[in-house]
Amino acid sequence: MFDRLWPPLVLVGLVTTWGIIPVIVREVDLPNAQLTAMRVSLSTLFLFSLLAIRRDLAPPVTSRRSVIVTGLLIPVHWFTFFQAIESTRVLVALVLVWVAAPAMAIAATKVLGEPLRIGTGLAVVGGFIGAAVAVDPSNGATTEGVLWALASGGLLAVILLTVKPGAADLGGLKFGAWQGLVSSLVSLPWAIAAIPNIGDDLGLVLLLGVGLTGFSGLIYLSTMYRVPVSMLSSVSYLEPMAAVVAAWLLLDEDPGSRGWIGIGLVVFFGIMVGWSNERAARIAGDVAAGV
């Protein structure tokens, strides 16, 4: 049972921590393209340093297409994500980015061949409804921000469905490092341009690139392929909810009554997804054991 529980618990901790990212984006005085490039470059340097310690710098011989595709898409996803945060309220941006979650759960049945139980599917959709309830269009939503967020969410769905089998094949460290190398090469001009502009924001940029992307990304890639996409998508809803709380505490963005109701629904349906998947795994284990 512990083997089934620790991956989602680790993911819950990670995505909750990522709720601070929108606050950093708002606080750092760099253009979004430059901040994206620095995030990519710093995380890649961190991961390759770990590969060097392991003496495992040989290029991957499998999953190369996944490495290249995700490496190309990640900088675009992060740029559109940062643009959404800058263009509208954090709550609106994050909720709409994670419109990708139910899409991922459904697409995984075709792309990855993962089964989707009716109860699990309904709970994933319920989490999306809770996130939608939290969005109040009359309280700071902008057309520009909504479009940036939807673009980011679509890219995210493609990225995660591609990353999952690649990380399972190569391991989180190797996949993340080489994926990051592709992203770094694509965004290199913006990273170079950012260096003289960082100034007093160096600490926050390092926290974003090394801590909240390199280190936590390694843990994420080493864990996410161990759970079904339905659970992954449900857990992911905790990130916008954590971001809402962070924005409330640090940026004075009050989510209002609708926001808090939406947060409650997301947490409730997230627990339902975890319970449904755990029950399905337990039943499958009993059947396999002949119980």
C-alpha positions as CSV (number, residue, x, y, z in Angstrom):
1,M,0.0,0.0,0.0
2,F,2.9,2.4,0.8
3,D,4.2,1.9,-2.7
4,R,0.9,3.3,-4.1
5,L,0.6,6.1,-1.6
6,W,4.0,7.8,-1.6
7,P,4.1,9.0,-5.3
8,P,0.8,11.0,-5.0
9,L,1.8,12.4,-1.6
10,V,5.1,13.6,-3.0
11,L,3.3,15.2,-6.0
12,V,0.9,16.9,-3.6
13,G,3.8,18.5,-1.7
14,L,5.5,19.6,-4.9
15,V,2.6,21.2,-6.7
16,T,1.6,23.0,-3.5
17,T,5.1,24.4,-3.3
18,W,4.8,25.6,-6.9
19,G,2.0,27.9,-5.8
20,I,4.7,30.5,-4.9
21,I,5.9,30.7,-8.5
22,P,3.3,33.3,-9.6
23,V,4.4,35.6,-6.8
24,I,8.0,35.3,-7.9
25,V,7.0,36.1,-11.5
26,R,5.2,39.2,-10.3
27,E,8.2,40.3,-8.1
28,V,11.1,39.8,-10.6
29,D,11.7,42.8,-12.8
30,L,12.7,40.9,-16.0
31,P,10.8,40.5,-19.3
32,N,8.9,37.2,-19.3
33,A,11.0,35.9,-22.2
34,Q,14.2,36.5,-20.3
35,L,12.8,35.1,-17.0
36,T,11.7,32.0,-18.9
37,A,15.2,31.6,-20.5
38,M,16.9,31.9,-17.1
39,R,14.6,29.4,-15.5
40,V,15.4,26.9,-18.3
41,S,19.1,27.5,-18.2
42,L,19.6,27.4,-14.4
43,S,17.5,24.2,-14.1
44,T,19.4,22.5,-16.9
45,L,22.8,23.4,-15.4
46,F,21.7,21.9,-12.1
47,L,20.5,18.7,-13.7
48,F,23.6,18.3,-15.8
49,S,25.8,18.8,-12.8
50,L,24.0,15.8,-11.2
51,L,24.5,13.8,-14.4
52,A,28.2,14.7,-14.3
53,I,28.5,13.5,-10.7
54,R,26.9,10.2,-11.8
55,R,29.2,10.1,-14.9
56,D,26.2,9.6,-17.1
57,L,26.6,12.3,-19.7
58,A,26.0,10.1,-22.7
59,P,23.1,11.2,-24.9
60,P,19.9,9.1,-24.6
61,V,19.5,6.4,-27.2
62,T,15.7,6.0,-26.7
63,S,12.8,8.5,-26.2
64,R,14.7,11.1,-28.3
65,R,11.5,12.3,-29.9
66,S,9.9,12.9,-26.5
67,V,13.0,14.8,-25.3
68,I,13.0,17.1,-28.4
69,V,9.3,17.7,-28.5
70,T,9.0,18.6,-24.8
71,G,12.3,20.6,-24.9
72,L,10.8,22.7,-27.7
73,L,7.4,23.2,-26.1
74,I,8.4,23.9,-22.5
75,P,9.9,27.4,-23.1
76,V,6.7,28.4,-25.0
77,H,4.5,27.0,-22.3
78,W,6.4,28.8,-19.5
79,F,6.4,32.1,-21.5
80,T,2.6,31.9,-22.1
81,F,2.2,31.0,-18.5
82,F,4.1,34.1,-17.3
83,Q,2.3,36.3,-19.8
84,A,-1.0,35.0,-18.3
85,I,0.1,35.8,-14.8
86,E,1.1,39.3,-15.8
87,S,-2.1,39.9,-17.8
88,T,-4.8,38.9,-15.3
89,R,-5.3,37.8,-11.7
90,V,-3.3,34.8,-10.5
91,L,-6.5,32.9,-9.7
92,V,-7.9,33.3,-13.3
93,A,-4.6,32.5,-14.9
94,L,-3.8,29.3,-12.9
95,V,-7.3,27.9,-13.1
96,L,-7.5,28.3,-16.9
97,V,-4.0,26.9,-17.4
98,W,-5.1,23.8,-15.6
99,V,-8.1,23.4,-17.9
100,A,-5.7,20.9,-19.4
101,A,-6.2,18.5,-16.5
102,P,-9.5,16.8,-17.6
103,A,-8.2,16.9,-21.2
104,M,-5.1,15.0,-20.1
105,A,-7.2,12.4,-18.2
106,I,-9.3,11.7,-21.2
107,A,-6.5,11.8,-23.8
108,A,-4.4,9.4,-21.7
109,T,-7.0,6.6,-22.5
110,K,-6.0,6.9,-26.1
111,V,-2.4,8.1,-26.1
112,L,-1.1,6.0,-23.2
113,G,-3.8,3.3,-23.0
114,E,-4.6,4.1,-19.4
115,P,-8.1,3.0,-18.1
116,L,-10.4,5.7,-16.8
117,R,-12.9,4.6,-14.3
118,I,-16.3,6.4,-14.3
119,G,-15.9,7.5,-10.7
120,T,-12.4,8.8,-11.3
121,G,-13.4,10.6,-14.5
122,L,-16.4,12.3,-12.7
123,A,-14.1,13.4,-9.9
124,V,-11.6,14.9,-12.3
125,V,-14.4,16.8,-14.0
126,G,-15.6,17.8,-10.5
127,G,-12.2,19.3,-9.8
128,F,-12.4,21.3,-13.0
129,I,-15.8,22.6,-12.0
130,G,-14.5,23.6,-8.6
131,A,-11.6,25.5,-10.3
132,A,-14.1,27.1,-12.7
133,V,-16.3,28.2,-9.7
134,A,-13.2,29.9,-8.3
135,V,-12.9,32.1,-11.3
136,D,-14.9,35.3,-11.0
137,P,-14.8,37.1,-14.4
138,S,-16.1,40.3,-12.8
139,N,-13.1,40.5,-10.5
140,G,-10.0,41.1,-12.7
141,A,-10.3,38.7,-15.5
142,T,-9.0,40.0,-18.9
143,T,-9.4,38.7,-22.4
144,E,-5.7,38.8,-23.0
145,G,-4.9,36.9,-19.8
146,V,-7.6,34.3,-20.5
147,L,-6.2,33.6,-24.0
148,W,-2.6,33.4,-22.8
149,A,-3.7,31.0,-20.0
150,L,-5.7,28.7,-22.4
151,A,-2.7,28.6,-24.8
152,S,-0.4,27.6,-21.8
153,G,-2.9,25.0,-20.7
154,G,-3.1,23.4,-24.2
155,L,0.7,23.2,-24.4
156,L,0.9,21.7,-20.9
157,A,-1.5,18.8,-21.8
158,V,0.7,17.9,-24.7
159,I,3.9,18.2,-22.7
160,L,2.8,16.0,-19.8
161,L,1.4,13.3,-22.0
162,T,4.7,13.2,-23.8
163,V,6.9,13.5,-20.7
164,K,5.2,10.6,-18.8
165,P,6.5,7.7,-21.0
166,G,9.8,9.4,-21.7
167,A,10.6,9.9,-18.0
168,A,9.6,6.3,-17.3
169,D,12.0,5.1,-20.0
170,L,15.0,7.3,-19.2
171,G,14.5,8.2,-15.6
172,G,13.6,11.6,-14.3
173,L,17.2,13.0,-14.2
174,K,18.4,12.0,-17.6
175,F,15.1,13.0,-19.3
176,G,14.9,16.3,-17.5
177,A,18.5,17.2,-18.3
178,W,18.4,16.5,-22.0
179,Q,14.9,18.0,-22.3
180,G,16.3,21.1,-20.6
181,L,19.3,21.2,-22.9
182,V,16.9,21.5,-25.9
183,S,15.0,24.2,-24.2
184,S,18.1,26.1,-23.2
185,L,19.4,26.1,-26.8
186,V,16.1,27.4,-28.0
187,S,16.0,30.2,-25.5
188,L,19.7,31.0,-25.3
189,P,19.6,34.5,-26.8
190,W,17.1,35.6,-24.1
191,A,19.2,34.0,-21.3
192,I,22.2,36.0,-22.4
193,A,20.2,39.2,-22.6
194,A,18.9,38.6,-19.1
195,I,22.3,38.4,-17.3
196,P,23.0,42.1,-17.1
197,N,19.4,42.8,-16.1
198,I,19.0,40.5,-13.1
199,G,20.5,42.8,-10.5
200,D,18.8,42.5,-7.1
201,D,16.5,39.8,-8.3
202,L,19.3,37.2,-8.4
203,G,18.1,35.4,-5.3
204,L,14.6,35.0,-6.6
205,V,15.8,33.9,-10.1
206,L,18.0,31.3,-8.5
207,L,15.1,30.1,-6.4
208,L,12.9,29.8,-9.4
209,G,15.5,28.1,-11.7
210,V,17.4,25.8,-9.3
211,G,14.9,25.2,-6.5
212,L,11.5,25.4,-8.0
213,T,12.4,24.0,-11.4
214,G,15.7,22.0,-11.3
215,F,15.5,20.3,-8.0
216,S,11.7,20.0,-7.7
217,G,11.4,19.2,-11.4
218,L,13.7,16.3,-10.9
219,I,11.5,14.9,-8.1
220,Y,8.4,15.5,-10.2
221,L,9.8,13.7,-13.3
222,S,11.0,10.8,-11.1
223,T,7.5,10.5,-9.6
224,M,4.8,11.5,-12.1
225,Y,5.1,8.4,-14.3
226,R,4.3,6.2,-11.3
227,V,0.7,7.4,-11.1
228,P,-2.1,7.4,-13.7
229,V,-2.8,10.6,-15.6
230,S,-6.2,10.9,-13.9
231,M,-4.5,11.2,-10.5
232,L,-1.8,13.4,-11.9
233,S,-4.3,15.8,-13.4
234,S,-6.3,15.9,-10.1
235,V,-3.3,16.6,-8.0
236,S,-2.3,19.3,-10.4
237,Y,-5.3,21.3,-9.4
238,L,-3.7,22.0,-6.1
239,E,-1.1,24.2,-7.7
240,P,-3.6,27.0,-8.7
241,M,-5.3,26.7,-5.3
242,A,-1.9,27.0,-3.5
243,A,-1.1,30.0,-5.8
244,V,-4.4,31.6,-4.8
245,V,-3.5,31.3,-1.2
246,A,0.0,32.7,-1.8
247,A,-1.4,35.6,-3.8
248,W,-3.9,36.3,-1.0
249,L,-1.1,36.3,1.6
250,L,1.6,38.1,-0.4
251,L,-0.1,40.1,-3.2
252,D,-3.3,41.0,-1.4
253,E,-5.4,39.3,-4.1
254,D,-8.5,38.2,-2.1
255,P,-10.1,35.2,-3.9
256,G,-13.5,36.1,-2.4
257,S,-16.2,33.6,-1.3
258,R,-16.4,32.0,-4.8
259,G,-12.6,31.4,-4.7
260,W,-12.7,29.7,-1.3
261,I,-15.7,27.6,-2.4
262,G,-13.8,26.6,-5.5
263,I,-10.7,25.7,-3.5
264,G,-12.8,23.5,-1.2
265,L,-14.3,21.7,-4.2
266,V,-10.9,21.1,-5.8
267,V,-9.5,19.6,-2.6
268,F,-12.6,17.4,-2.1
269,F,-12.6,16.0,-5.6
270,G,-8.9,15.5,-5.5
271,I,-9.3,13.3,-2.5
272,M,-12.0,11.4,-4.4
273,V,-9.7,10.8,-7.3
274,G,-7.0,9.4,-5.0
275,W,-9.5,7.2,-3.2
276,S,-10.9,5.9,-6.5
277,N,-7.5,5.1,-7.9
278,E,-6.4,3.5,-4.7
279,R,-9.5,1.3,-4.6
280,A,-9.1,0.3,-8.2
281,A,-5.4,-0.7,-7.5
282,R,-6.4,-2.7,-4.4
283,I,-9.1,-4.6,-6.3
284,A,-6.7,-5.3,-9.2
285,G,-4.2,-6.6,-6.7
286,D,-6.8,-8.8,-5.0
287,V,-7.8,-10.2,-8.4
288,A,-4.2,-10.9,-9.4
289,A,-3.6,-12.7,-6.1
290,G,-6.7,-14.8,-6.6
291,V,-8.6,-13.3,-3.6
